[in-house]
Amino acid sequence: MDSVALKLMRVAGSDASIPLPAYETPGAAGADMRANFPDGRAVVIAPGARALIPTGLAMAIPHGFEVQVRPRSGLALKHGIALVNSPGTIDSDYRGEVGVIVLNTSDAAFEVTHGMRIAQMVLAPVVQASFVEVDGLEDTDRGTGGFGSTGRG
């Protein structure tokens, strides 16, 4: 697949020396996003607390696409850092600054420093449904079985 242009703009007060999102390897699905604090200071997230981390960027996502914001596996494994609404969705009609809601699930405080890679973003196609109300649904083998109904394995 060819690449899709994603227009990025630095918001007022952001640090222009912080790199734009980038794919760290040729096979990477997600581009790393960095913290961009207007004052350049770090933020400490207490155990069990969450914080909105600014990226200093706004985007013009093409119609028919979204940007998904996902956690970085290294931060999750080593420090218990998660994203509360993972994956977070940035809609194609949003033009404000992108922020990342970071949650500290560990028992130790975690410092997010200026320029730190805090999340990854994935550009993904979107198909909108047309909703149709019906009186009944087709049967399946699973039927109405919910959580844990497909067995163990």
C-alpha positions in Angstrom: 0.0 0.0 0.0 1.2 3.5 -0.8 1.6 5.9 2.1 -1.1 8.4 3.0 -0.2 12.1 3.6 -1.0 13.1 7.2 -0.6 16.9 7.7 0.8 17.9 11.1 1.0 21.3 12.6 2.8 22.4 15.8 0.5 24.2 18.1 1.4 27.6 19.6 3.9 27.3 22.5 5.1 23.8 21.5 8.8 23.1 21.3 9.8 22.8 17.6 13.0 20.9 18.5 10.8 17.8 19.5 10.8 15.4 16.6 7.6 14.7 14.7 6.1 11.2 15.1 8.3 8.6 13.4 8.4 4.9 12.6 11.4 3.5 14.4 11.8 0.5 12.1 10.8 -0.2 8.5 8.1 -2.7 9.6 6.6 -0.6 12.4 2.8 -0.2 12.3 2.9 2.7 14.8 4.8 5.9 14.8 6.1 7.0 18.1 4.6 10.2 19.6 6.5 12.4 22.1 5.6 14.5 25.1 5.8 18.2 24.3 5.3 20.3 27.4 4.9 24.1 26.7 7.3 24.9 29.6 9.6 21.9 28.9 9.2 20.6 32.4 8.6 17.0 33.3 5.4 15.6 34.9 5.4 13.0 37.6 2.4 10.6 37.6 1.7 9.1 41.0 0.8 5.4 41.3 -2.8 4.8 40.2 -3.0 8.4 38.8 -3.5 9.6 35.2 -2.4 12.7 33.3 -3.1 14.3 30.0 0.3 14.6 28.2 0.4 17.1 25.4 2.1 16.3 22.1 2.3 19.8 20.8 0.7 18.6 17.5 -2.6 19.1 15.7 -3.5 16.9 12.6 -5.5 17.0 9.5 -6.4 13.4 9.1 -7.8 12.5 5.7 -11.6 11.8 5.5 -12.1 8.0 5.7 -9.3 7.6 8.2 -8.7 7.8 12.0 -5.5 7.9 14.0 -5.5 5.4 16.8 -3.3 6.2 19.8 -1.9 3.1 21.5 0.5 2.4 24.4 4.1 1.6 23.9 4.8 -2.0 25.0 8.2 -1.2 26.6 6.6 1.4 28.9 3.8 -1.0 29.8 6.1 -3.9 30.7 8.9 -2.0 32.4 6.9 0.7 34.2 3.2 -0.2 34.2 2.3 2.7 31.9 -1.0 2.3 30.1 -3.3 4.5 28.1 -6.7 4.8 29.7 -8.8 4.7 26.5 -6.6 2.4 24.4 -6.8 2.6 21.6 -7.8 6.3 21.6 -9.4 7.5 18.5 -8.6 10.9 16.8 -11.4 11.6 14.3 -10.7 13.1 10.9 -12.6 16.3 11.7 -10.7 17.1 14.9 -8.2 19.9 14.6 -7.1 20.6 18.2 -4.0 19.5 20.0 -3.6 15.8 20.4 -3.1 14.7 24.0 -2.4 11.3 25.4 -4.2 10.1 28.6 -1.5 8.2 30.5 -2.2 5.9 33.4 0.4 4.7 35.9 -0.7 1.2 37.0 2.5 0.6 38.9 3.2 1.1 42.6 6.0 3.7 41.9 5.8 7.2 40.6 6.7 7.7 36.9 8.2 10.8 35.4 7.2 11.8 31.8 10.0 14.0 30.5 9.9 16.6 27.8 10.5 14.8 24.4 9.9 11.3 25.8 8.3 8.7 23.5 5.0 8.2 25.3 2.6 6.5 22.8 2.3 5.3 19.2 -0.1 6.3 16.6 -1.5 4.2 13.8 -3.3 5.7 10.8 -6.3 3.4 10.0 -9.1 3.3 7.5 -12.7 3.9 8.8 -15.9 2.5 7.4 -19.1 4.1 8.8 -22.1 1.8 9.2 -25.6 2.6 8.2 -27.8 1.4 11.1 -30.8 -0.7 10.3 -33.3 -1.7 12.9 -34.8 -5.2 12.5 -37.1 -7.4 14.5 -34.8 -10.4 14.7 -31.2 -11.5 14.0 -29.9 -14.6 12.2 -28.9 -17.5 14.4 -25.3 -18.5 14.9 -23.5 -21.4 16.6 -22.6 -19.0 19.5 -26.0 -17.4 19.8 -26.3 -15.2 22.9 -23.3 -16.6 24.7 -21.3 -13.8 26.2 -18.0 -13.4 28.1 -16.2 -16.7 28.4 -18.8 -18.6 26.4 -16.4 -19.8 23.7 -14.6 -22.2 26.0 -11.1 -22.4 27.4 -7.9 -22.7 25.7 
